[in-house]
Amino acid sequence: MEFIENQPIYMQIADNFCENILLEKWKANERIPSVRDIAVTMEVNPNTAMRAFVYLQEKDIIYNKRGIGYFVAEEGYQKALELKREEFIQRDLPVLMKTMKLLDISCNEMEALYNENA
């Protein structure tokens, strides 16, 4: 995974987890890779990987079965969707809207582009 500089690595790992859940690569109550496996695969410190797990657990997207591992929560898909939608609306959408205004791109043009590429 290629990390970007303007976002904490643990958040990028959490984003990757949410993407896997939203793409349904990881389903409700399915075991996910361990902290150690993620640290090795993504070439990060295990503490960094653990921060991603803790963050997602606090958001009720994953849960821990002591001694067994981490699993996608029953409502993990919905919680991940809500989290990512909120992040998009708060972080990405204002940038997109500003860019559209600067480049004089209308909502109708954007909708047409969306329909062409969806």
Secondary structure, 3 states (H helix, E strand, C coil): CCCCCCCCHHHHHHHHHHHHHHCCCCCCCCECCCHHHHHHHHCCCHHHHHHHHHHHHHCCCEEEECCCEEEECCCHHHHHHHHHHHHHHHHHHHHHHHHHHHCCCCHHHHHHHHHHHC
